[in-house]
């Protein structure tokens, strides 16, 4: 782990099969669990990749819909919409606090 100008840099490595492990420090700090989503946002202007954690959208739905006739496709669609809503909310918050307007 490197600390440069207040930023913490943690080195990760891409495997032969293009997999990347999430370092334990990151998993613990952001409470990342199996089933959570990582959204990879490419910022070409600044040549960076921003990774956002989206908690498992299906867990969000637990208890909200008790209809036994719900199909997997319907639940998957609802989960996708919730995930997109979380991403959009996160983007609005980030841009509102961005010094680069």
C-alpha positions as YAML, in Angstrom:
chain: A
units: angstrom
residues:
- id: 1
  name: UNK
  ca: [0.00, 0.00, 0.00]
- id: 2
  name: UNK
  ca: [1.32, 3.44, -0.95]
- id: 3
  name: UNK
  ca: [0.11, 6.76, 0.43]
- id: 4
  name: UNK
  ca: [0.74, 9.70, -1.91]
- id: 5
  name: UNK
  ca: [-0.58, 13.18, -1.12]
- id: 6
  name: UNK
  ca: [-3.34, 11.76, 1.07]
- id: 7
  name: UNK
  ca: [-4.49, 9.22, -1.51]
- id: 8
  name: UNK
  ca: [-4.13, 5.53, -0.77]
- id: 9
  name: UNK
  ca: [-2.88, 3.48, -3.71]
- id: 10
  name: UNK
  ca: [-3.25, -0.29, -3.53]
- id: 11
  name: UNK
  ca: [-1.69, -2.40, -6.25]
- id: 12
  name: UNK
  ca: [-3.74, -5.14, -7.90]
- id: 13
  name: UNK
  ca: [-2.83, -7.49, -10.72]
- id: 14
  name: UNK
  ca: [-4.75, -8.76, -13.74]
- id: 15
  name: UNK
  ca: [-4.60, -12.55, -14.08]
- id: 16
  name: UNK
  ca: [-3.99, -14.53, -17.25]
- id: 17
  name: UNK
  ca: [-7.78, -14.89, -17.62]
- id: 18
  name: UNK
  ca: [-8.34, -11.12, -17.18]
- id: 19
  name: UNK
  ca: [-9.60, -11.43, -13.59]
- id: 20
  name: UNK
  ca: [-8.81, -8.84, -10.95]
- id: 21
  name: UNK
  ca: [-8.90, -9.54, -7.21]
- id: 22
  name: UNK
  ca: [-10.27, -6.87, -4.92]
- id: 23
  name: UNK
  ca: [-7.66, -6.21, -2.23]
- id: 24
  name: UNK
  ca: [-8.79, -7.00, 1.33]
- id: 25
  name: UNK
  ca: [-8.35, -3.37, 2.42]
- id: 26
  name: UNK
  ca: [-10.82, -2.24, -0.25]
- id: 27
  name: UNK
  ca: [-13.30, -5.07, 0.44]
- id: 28
  name: UNK
  ca: [-13.35, -4.24, 4.14]
- id: 29
  name: UNK
  ca: [-13.57, -0.46, 3.76]
- id: 30
  name: UNK
  ca: [-16.49, -0.65, 1.32]
- id: 31
  name: UNK
  ca: [-18.11, -3.78, 2.84]
- id: 32
  name: UNK
  ca: [-17.99, -5.55, -0.52]
- id: 33
  name: UNK
  ca: [-19.64, -8.96, -0.42]
- id: 34
  name: UNK
  ca: [-20.27, -11.75, -2.89]
- id: 35
  name: UNK
  ca: [-23.14, -10.74, -5.16]
- id: 36
  name: UNK
  ca: [-22.40, -7.01, -5.04]
- id: 37
  name: UNK
  ca: [-21.89, -5.27, -8.38]
- id: 38
  name: UNK
  ca: [-18.89, -3.24, -9.46]
- id: 39
  name: UNK
  ca: [-19.60, -0.61, -12.08]
- id: 40
  name: UNK
  ca: [-16.55, 0.36, -14.15]
- id: 41
  name: UNK
  ca: [-16.83, 3.95, -15.42]
- id: 42
  name: UNK
  ca: [-14.24, 4.95, -18.00]
- id: 43
  name: UNK
  ca: [-13.24, 8.62, -17.83]
- id: 44
  name: UNK
  ca: [-11.35, 9.08, -21.11]
- id: 45
  name: UNK
  ca: [-10.81, 12.78, -20.50]
- id: 46
  name: UNK
  ca: [-8.71, 12.09, -17.38]
- id: 47
  name: UNK
  ca: [-7.53, 8.62, -18.48]
- id: 48
  name: UNK
  ca: [-8.89, 6.91, -15.36]
- id: 49
  name: UNK
  ca: [-11.33, 4.16, -14.48]
- id: 50
  name: UNK
  ca: [-13.70, 4.82, -11.59]
- id: 51
  name: UNK
  ca: [-15.07, 1.71, -9.91]
- id: 52
  name: UNK
  ca: [-18.30, 2.05, -7.96]
- id: 53
  name: UNK
  ca: [-19.76, -0.52, -5.58]
- id: 54
  name: UNK
  ca: [-23.45, -1.30, -5.98]
- id: 55
  name: UNK
  ca: [-24.82, -3.53, -3.26]
- id: 56
  name: UNK
  ca: [-26.67, -6.60, -4.52]
- id: 57
  name: UNK
  ca: [-29.87, -5.21, -6.06]
- id: 58
  name: UNK
  ca: [-31.73, -8.47, -5.50]
- id: 59
  name: UNK
  ca: [-31.21, -8.08, -1.75]
- id: 60
  name: UNK
  ca: [-32.86, -4.66, -2.00]
- id: 61
  name: UNK
  ca: [-35.96, -6.34, -3.43]
- id: 62
  name: UNK
  ca: [-36.25, -8.87, -0.59]
- id: 63
  name: UNK
  ca: [-39.55, -8.36, 1.16]
- id: 64
  name: UNK
  ca: [-40.77, -5.65, -1.21]
- id: 65
  name: UNK
  ca: [-42.58, -7.98, -3.57]
- id: 66
  name: UNK
  ca: [-44.36, -11.01, -2.12]
- id: 67
  name: UNK
  ca: [-46.21, -12.01, -5.31]
- id: 68
  name: UNK
  ca: [-45.45, -15.73, -5.88]
- id: 69
  name: UNK
  ca: [-46.09, -15.26, -9.62]
- id: 70
  name: UNK
  ca: [-43.08, -13.03, -10.14]
- id: 71
  name: UNK
  ca: [-40.78, -14.52, -12.74]
- id: 72
  name: UNK
  ca: [-37.00, -14.38, -12.72]
- id: 73
  name: UNK
  ca: [-37.09, -11.99, -15.70]
- id: 74
  name: UNK
  ca: [-39.37, -9.55, -13.89]
- id: 75
  name: UNK
  ca: [-37.18, -9.57, -10.78]
- id: 76
  name: UNK
  ca: [-34.02, -9.21, -12.88]
- id: 77
  name: UNK
  ca: [-35.56, -6.21, -14.66]
- id: 78
  name: UNK
  ca: [-36.49, -4.60, -11.34]
- id: 79
  name: UNK
  ca: [-32.99, -5.23, -9.98]
- id: 80
  name: UNK
  ca: [-31.43, -3.69, -13.08]
- id: 81
  name: UNK
  ca: [-33.61, -0.57, -12.78]
- id: 82
  name: UNK
  ca: [-32.68, -0.18, -9.10]
- id: 83
  name: UNK
  ca: [-28.99, -0.58, -9.94]
- id: 84
  name: UNK
  ca: [-29.20, 2.05, -12.69]
- id: 85
  name: UNK
  ca: [-31.04, 4.41, -10.33]
- id: 86
  name: UNK
  ca: [-28.25, 3.98, -7.74]
- id: 87
  name: UNK
  ca: [-25.58, 4.65, -10.38]
- id: 88
  name: UNK
  ca: [-27.36, 7.80, -11.57]
- id: 89
  name: UNK
  ca: [-27.76, 9.06, -8.00]
- id: 90
  name: UNK
  ca: [-24.09, 8.39, -7.34]
- id: 91
  name: UNK
  ca: [-23.11, 10.27, -10.52]
- id: 92
  name: UNK
  ca: [-25.23, 13.28, -9.54]
- id: 93
  name: UNK
  ca: [-23.63, 13.36, -6.08]
- id: 94
  name: UNK
  ca: [-20.10, 13.02, -7.49]
- id: 95
  name: UNK
  ca: [-20.62, 15.77, -10.09]
- id: 96
  name: UNK
  ca: [-22.21, 18.09, -7.52]
- id: 97
  name: UNK
  ca: [-19.03, 17.85, -5.40]
- id: 98
  name: UNK
  ca: [-16.58, 17.81, -8.30]
- id: 99
  name: UNK
  ca: [-14.11, 20.70, -8.41]
- id: 100
  name: UNK
  ca: [-13.90, 20.27, -12.22]
- id: 101
  name: UNK
  ca: [-17.20, 21.75, -13.37]
...
